[in-house]
Amino acid sequence: MDAFVLGAGGQLGMEMVRELEGRGYEVLALARRDLNITVESEFEALMERSRPRWTINCAAYNLVDQAESEPEKAMAVNGFAVRGLAQVCQRFGSTLLHYSTDHVFDGRSEQPYVEEDLPAAPSAYGISKLAGEHFARSYCDNAYIVRVAGVFGPGGVITRHGNFPELIYKRTSADEPLRIVNDYFSTPTYAPALASRSIDLLEKAAPGLYHLGGGETISWYEWARKIATTAGLSPDLITPIGHVDYPTPAKRPQYASLSNARTEALGIATMPSLDQAATEWLELRNKIATAKQS
Ligand SMILES: NC(=O)c1ccc[n+]([C@@H]2O[C@H](COP(=O)([O-])OP(=O)(O)OC[C@H]3O[C@@H](n4cnc5c(N)ncnc54)[C@H](OP(=O)(O)O)[C@@H]3O)[C@@H](O)[C@H]2O)c1
């Protein structure tokens, strides 16, 4: 067995399975109904049977605001479960690929974050993801930790929690006005491009910490306009607001730009532009939506 993909029902998990299979790897796709990653004994039993070369963990608790009122749940999935995965991987000699987030940073920098920058997570979610990074690194010698931001993939049209482009697409399609924050910045990361570059990393680079954010730093407002424009919908339905006008339970990093300089220096392809990614995302999400209806 080449790889386990955990959280295979999520938007990144499904792209990872598609990309691995496309490269001819033998994959066991494990969605939440197949494996709850917090149950270490079940993971261990699967590992005992199949002994994959790679264990790719795409499962996560991603409810940034909700985590403020249930930090234990966030920590159970994003922190302690990762400790269990890392320990089992170490015992069975499986390499662990685990994903983290730009929310491990406080966002006060004015330059894109590099891997050497000191994290200072501003929320319960960020703290739980940072704990996961530490557990992965501390308990598994062969661990790749990849930080990403604002993940969006075509599968978001069918996953439980969707993604930002999906929300903007649905609301602007219904002619609903929207207020979107214009003074918070991110590097939205296109899931299919992330999946292929992640596998390149496994194939070519040594274990370690890597950033693989999207190709551009953009405000959430500008990103929303780009989505509406790409879809031929009206960007004028979207009004820019400051973050002070949109209070949320969780603090978010204001400038959450991830630098991919380290991965690019290793020969990993640059991420596609947001225009390119948005165009492809739209085409693929429409195909999935149409297939779902018929
Ligand atoms: N989405 C983002 O904007 C974003 C931003 C930064 C970093 N990331 C990171 O990128 C990675 C991939 O995220 P994604 O965007 O693909 O998220 P996603 O679409 O929400 O997928 C996550 C998957 O994990 C599953 N899951 C949750 N708890 C689980 C458990 N205890 N056992 C097994 N599966 C469980 C979820 O199932 P249910 O749907 O049933 O809950 C879902 O299928 C994660 O590490 C995430 O933290 C994502």
The ligand as an ORCA input file, in Angstrom:
! r2SCAN-3c Opt
* xyz 0 1
  N     -10.488     24.932      4.774
  C      -9.640     25.937      5.012
  O      -9.915     27.093      4.706
  C      -8.298     25.659      5.640
  C      -7.454     26.734      5.969
  C      -6.212     26.484      6.537
  C      -5.820     25.174      6.785
  N      -6.660     24.151      6.462
  C      -6.217     22.782      6.741
  O      -6.158     22.062      5.515
  C      -6.483     20.689      5.762
  C      -7.593     20.245      4.814
  O      -8.772     20.989      5.100
  P     -10.035     20.990      4.137
  O     -10.181     22.365      3.630
  O      -9.986     19.852      3.189
  O     -11.195     20.752      5.216
  P     -12.626     20.083      5.052
  O     -13.130     20.183      3.663
  O     -13.456     20.618      6.180
  O     -12.300     18.556      5.333
  C     -11.940     18.093      6.605
  C     -12.470     16.683      6.715
  O     -12.084     16.148      7.987
  C     -13.184     15.401      8.472
  N     -13.083     15.191      9.910
  C     -13.365     16.051     10.919
  N     -13.154     15.451     12.098
  C     -12.736     14.194     11.836
  C     -12.364     13.087     12.633
  N     -12.403     13.147     13.975
  N     -11.983     11.932     12.032
  C     -11.969     11.852     10.668
  N     -12.309     12.857      9.858
  C     -12.693     14.013     10.438
  C     -14.386     16.240      8.080
  O     -15.571     15.504      8.157
  P     -16.964     16.283      8.421
  O     -17.248     17.063      7.189
  O     -17.922     15.184      8.670
  O     -16.741     17.177      9.614
  C     -14.003     16.614      6.648
  O     -14.393     15.608      5.735
  C      -6.831     20.607      7.253
  O      -5.705     20.244      8.008
  C      -7.197     22.032      7.604
  O      -7.053     22.344      8.977
  C      -7.872     24.359      5.875
*
